[in-house]
């Protein structure tokens, strides 16, 4: 009876180890792709590699979405989303968005953008006092040594807060239905700047 118990325990341990070894779909597909390549089954090798790449991209997207903060007290939020896809990403870069809202009304849309071809133009705008004067609704804004702008539309009472992190990362919040720009500024400043830099390799 004791031997049977030990045998069952050993078998369970082996199964646990085997399950752990098989749990990583990426390494499993990479291994299978290599075997297929070495045997000349190139089509299967490509399919396996494509699957592995897709899984890695899923993990990367999930990691990046964690950059968008949790709702402030009394607020709710939609799930964070990634709008990076296809050829558009070559121009627009990586875009992470999340909508925050209050049950009694008012919302903030927070966006983190990286590696967009449009960001150098904004950098030039922020560095030029003359360009800043061209837009009367904008005023300079800074947070933790990073430059940005705050815009206020008097007609709609909407606020827009933009913060550049270096030359590659943009954090932007836009509010609607709120009495002032406090909440949108809080959401922008809730993004971990160091984590964003690390995530995008800045």
Secondary structure, DSSP 8 states (H G I E B T S, - for coil): -HHHHHHHHHHHHHHHHHHHHHH-HHHHHHHHHHHHHHTT-HHHHHHHHHHHHHHHHHHHHHHHHTTS----TT-EE---EE---TTHHHHH-EEEEEEEE-TTS-EEEEEEEES-TTHHHHHHHHH-HHHHHH-TTEEEEEETTEEEEEEEETTTTEEEEEEEETTTEEEEEEEES-SSSHHHHHHHHHS-HHHHHHHTT-
